[in-house]
Amino acid sequence: MNKLPQITLAFWVMKICATTLGETAGDLLSMTLNIGYAMSSLLLISVFLLTLVTQLYSRRYNPMLYWLVILSTSTAGTTMSDFMDRTLGLGYATGSALLIGILLLTFAVWRLSGNPLDVTRIKNRSGELFYWVAILFSNTLGTALGDYLADDSGLGFAGGALLIGSAIAVVAAARYWTKISGVVLFWIAFVLTRPFGATLGDVLTKTHEKGGLDFGTVGSSMVLGGVLLVLVLAATYYQRREPQRAMEMP
């Protein structure tokens, strides 16, 4: 019943692309279209729940559906983080600390449920549900961390992206040259790719005066959406080719 993709380099490239698109699309909805953080969060959480239920009741791995759920958690995480930080006035640091606590609690309950935290061993619906809850809060946390680095730390958008990118490189090196648990490294990398996508999204959308490339939320979202669509279609093609290749093998 494993309906999750293999963890390869292509997975991480698509994850960063999806989270960057989630940042630009979330900002497009809440700020460019002026819907507001609260209404945008309610709308995007509804989309997330709809895609999640479809994913949970599907019987096999579907790349298009899987990455649609990832994208919905990323866009919902963007507006949820902005709602906490700006509308509720918690600030980036307090919001990040609160989300870290929620994420750790999610992992604790997941572990106590008897389901493995190793994503390659998720074989039932309850384990998959914990997986998606952890992803939703990790993406929300990533947005808050990315905004904190870009706005409050003084690093700026490019500096924040460089710092997070360096941290991801360290985690990747630890995967091959240390004995640190692969499960721990996976979830650290999963959290870190979200602020990397958030800061990268800000680099694309913000004005030159703010240190960005000034592509705007609409243009950036269209380009990133096109790139992600091509990658998902390629993943779908290769997935369909696997059974055929297995049958052709002597």
C-alpha positions as CSV (number, residue, x, y, z in Angstrom):
1,M,0.0,0.0,0.0
2,N,3.0,2.3,-0.2
3,K,1.7,5.2,-2.3
4,L,4.7,7.5,-1.8
5,P,7.5,8.2,-4.2
6,Q,11.1,7.0,-3.9
7,I,13.4,9.5,-2.2
8,T,15.8,10.4,-5.1
9,L,17.5,13.6,-6.3
10,A,14.4,14.1,-8.6
11,F,12.2,14.0,-5.5
12,W,14.1,16.9,-3.8
13,V,14.2,19.0,-7.0
14,M,10.4,18.6,-7.3
15,K,10.0,19.3,-3.6
16,I,11.9,22.6,-3.8
17,C,10.0,23.6,-7.0
18,A,6.7,22.8,-5.4
19,T,7.5,24.7,-2.2
20,T,8.7,27.7,-4.1
21,L,5.5,27.7,-6.2
22,G,3.6,27.4,-2.9
23,E,5.2,30.6,-1.7
24,T,4.5,32.6,-4.8
25,A,1.0,31.2,-5.3
26,G,0.1,31.8,-1.6
27,D,1.3,35.4,-1.9
28,L,-0.6,35.8,-5.1
29,L,-3.8,34.8,-3.4
30,S,-3.4,36.6,-0.1
31,M,-1.6,39.8,-1.2
32,T,-1.8,40.3,-5.0
33,L,-5.5,39.4,-5.2
34,N,-6.0,41.0,-1.7
35,I,-8.1,38.1,-0.4
36,G,-6.4,38.3,3.0
37,Y,-4.5,35.8,5.1
38,A,-7.4,34.4,7.1
39,M,-9.7,33.8,4.0
40,S,-6.8,32.5,2.0
41,S,-5.8,30.1,4.7
42,L,-9.4,28.8,5.0
43,L,-9.7,28.4,1.2
44,L,-6.3,26.7,0.8
45,I,-6.8,24.4,3.8
46,S,-10.1,23.3,2.2
47,V,-8.2,22.5,-1.0
48,F,-5.6,20.6,1.1
49,L,-8.3,18.5,2.8
50,L,-10.0,17.7,-0.5
51,T,-6.7,16.6,-2.1
52,L,-5.7,14.7,1.1
53,V,-8.9,12.7,1.2
54,T,-8.4,11.7,-2.4
55,Q,-4.8,10.7,-1.8
56,L,-5.7,8.7,1.3
57,Y,-8.4,6.7,-0.5
58,S,-6.3,6.1,-3.7
59,R,-5.0,2.6,-4.1
60,R,-1.6,3.3,-5.7
61,Y,1.0,6.0,-6.1
62,N,-0.2,8.7,-8.5
63,P,2.5,11.3,-9.2
64,M,0.1,14.0,-10.2
65,L,-2.1,13.5,-7.1
66,Y,0.9,13.2,-4.8
67,W,2.5,16.5,-5.9
68,L,-0.9,18.2,-5.9
69,V,-1.2,17.4,-2.2
70,I,2.4,18.6,-1.6
71,L,1.6,21.8,-3.4
72,S,-1.6,22.3,-1.4
73,T,0.3,21.9,1.8
74,S,2.8,24.4,0.6
75,T,0.3,27.1,-0.4
76,A,-1.7,26.5,2.8
77,G,1.4,26.6,4.9
78,T,2.4,30.0,3.4
79,T,-0.9,31.7,4.2
80,M,-1.2,29.9,7.6
81,S,2.3,31.2,8.6
82,D,1.5,34.7,7.4
83,F,-1.8,34.7,9.3
84,M,0.0,33.7,12.5
85,D,2.9,36.1,12.0
86,R,1.1,39.2,10.7
87,T,-2.7,38.9,11.5
88,L,-2.3,37.4,14.9
89,G,0.8,39.5,15.5
90,L,3.0,36.6,16.9
91,G,6.0,37.6,14.8
92,Y,8.3,35.3,12.9
93,A,10.4,34.1,15.8
94,T,7.4,33.3,18.1
95,G,5.5,31.7,15.2
96,S,8.5,29.5,14.3
97,A,8.9,28.4,17.9
98,L,5.2,27.5,18.2
99,L,5.3,25.5,14.9
100,I,8.5,23.7,16.0
101,G,6.6,22.6,19.1
102,I,3.6,21.5,17.1
103,L,5.7,19.5,14.6
104,L,7.6,17.8,17.4
105,L,4.3,16.9,19.1
106,T,3.1,15.4,15.7
107,F,6.2,13.2,15.5
108,A,5.8,12.1,19.2
109,V,2.2,11.1,18.6
110,W,3.1,9.4,15.4
111,R,5.8,7.4,17.1
112,L,3.5,6.4,20.0
113,S,0.9,5.2,17.5
114,G,3.2,2.4,16.5
115,N,3.6,3.6,12.9
116,P,7.2,4.0,11.7
117,L,8.5,7.4,11.0
118,D,10.5,6.0,8.1
119,V,8.6,7.1,5.0
120,T,9.8,4.1,3.0
121,R,7.9,1.9,5.5
122,I,4.5,3.6,5.5
123,K,2.1,0.8,4.5
124,N,-1.3,1.8,6.0
125,R,-3.7,4.8,6.0
126,S,-3.1,5.9,9.6
127,G,0.7,6.1,8.9
128,E,0.0,8.1,5.7
129,L,-2.2,10.5,7.6
130,F,0.5,11.2,10.1
131,Y,2.9,11.7,7.2
132,W,0.7,14.4,5.6
133,V,0.0,16.2,8.9
134,A,3.8,16.4,9.5
135,I,4.3,17.7,6.0
136,L,1.6,20.4,6.5
137,F,3.2,21.7,9.6
138,S,6.8,21.4,8.3
139,N,5.8,23.5,5.3
140,T,4.2,26.1,7.6
141,L,7.3,26.1,9.8
142,G,9.5,26.5,6.7
143,T,7.6,29.6,5.6
144,A,8.0,31.2,9.0
145,L,11.7,30.3,9.2
146,G,12.2,31.6,5.7
147,D,10.5,34.9,6.4
148,Y,12.4,35.3,9.7
149,L,15.8,34.8,7.9
150,A,14.8,37.2,5.1
151,D,13.2,40.0,7.2
152,D,14.3,39.8,10.8
153,S,17.8,38.3,10.6
154,G,19.2,41.0,8.3
155,L,20.4,38.4,5.8
156,G,17.9,39.4,3.1
157,F,16.2,37.1,0.6
158,A,19.4,36.0,-1.2
159,G,21.4,35.6,2.0
160,G,18.6,33.5,3.6
161,A,18.4,31.3,0.5
162,L,22.2,30.9,0.6
163,L,22.3,30.0,4.3
164,I,19.5,27.4,4.0
165,G,21.0,26.0,0.8
166,S,24.3,25.5,2.7
167,A,22.4,23.7,5.5
168,I,20.7,21.4,3.0
169,A,24.2,20.6,1.5
170,V,25.4,19.7,5.0
171,V,22.5,17.4,5.6
172,A,23.1,15.7,2.2
173,A,26.7,15.2,3.1
174,A,25.7,13.7,6.5
175,R,23.5,11.2,4.7
176,Y,26.5,9.6,2.9
177,W,29.4,10.3,5.3
178,T,27.9,9.9,8.8
179,K,25.9,7.3,10.7
180,I,23.1,9.7,11.6
181,S,19.7,8.1,11.2
182,G,18.3,8.5,7.6
183,V,14.9,9.1,9.1
184,V,16.1,12.1,11.1
185,L,18.1,13.5,8.1
186,F,15.0,13.1,5.8
187,W,12.8,15.2,8.0
188,I,15.5,17.8,8.7
189,A,15.9,18.1,4.9
190,F,12.2,18.2,4.4
191,V,11.8,21.1,6.8
192,L,14.8,23.0,5.4
193,T,13.7,22.7,1.8
194,R,10.6,24.7,2.7
195,P,12.4,27.9,3.9
196,F,14.7,27.5,1.0
197,G,11.7,27.5,-1.3
198,A,10.2,30.4,0.6
199,T,13.3,32.6,0.4
200,L,13.8,31.6,-3.3
201,G,10.2,32.6,-3.9
202,D,10.8,35.9,-2.3
203,V,13.9,36.4,-4.5
204,L,11.8,35.9,-7.6
205,T,8.8,38.0,-6.6
206,K,10.1,41.0,-4.5
207,T,11.1,44.3,-6.1
208,H,14.7,45.2,-6.9
209,E,14.6,47.7,-4.0
210,K,13.9,44.9,-1.6
211,G,16.6,42.7,-3.0
212,G,14.4,40.6,-5.3
213,L,14.3,40.0,-9.1
214,D,10.8,41.6,-9.4
215,F,9.2,38.8,-11.5
216,G,6.0,39.3,-9.6
217,T,3.8,36.6,-8.0
218,V,1.8,36.0,-11.3
219,G,4.9,35.6,-13.5
220,S,6.8,33.5,-11.0
221,S,3.9,31.2,-10.3
222,M,3.3,30.6,-14.0
223,V,6.9,29.7,-14.6
224,L,7.2,27.5,-11.6
225,G,3.9,25.8,-12.3
226,G,5.1,25.0,-15.8
227,V,8.4,23.5,-14.6
228,L,6.6,21.4,-11.9
229,L,4.1,20.2,-14.4
230,V,6.8,19.0,-16.8
231,L,8.6,17.2,-13.9
232,V,5.4,15.5,-12.7
233,L,4.5,14.4,-16.3
234,A,8.0,12.9,-16.6
235,A,7.6,11.1,-13.3
236,T,4.2,9.7,-14.4
237,Y,5.8,8.5,-17.7
238,Y,8.6,6.7,-16.0
239,Q,6.3,5.2,-13.4
240,R,4.1,3.7,-16.2
241,R,7.2,2.4,-17.9
242,E,8.4,0.4,-14.9
243,P,5.9,-2.5,-15.2
244,Q,6.6,-2.7,-18.9
245,R,10.4,-2.8,-18.3
246,A,9.9,-5.5,-15.7
247,M,7.9,-7.6,-18.2
248,E,10.6,-7.2,-20.9
249,M,13.4,-8.4,-18.6
250,P,14.5,-12.0,-19.3
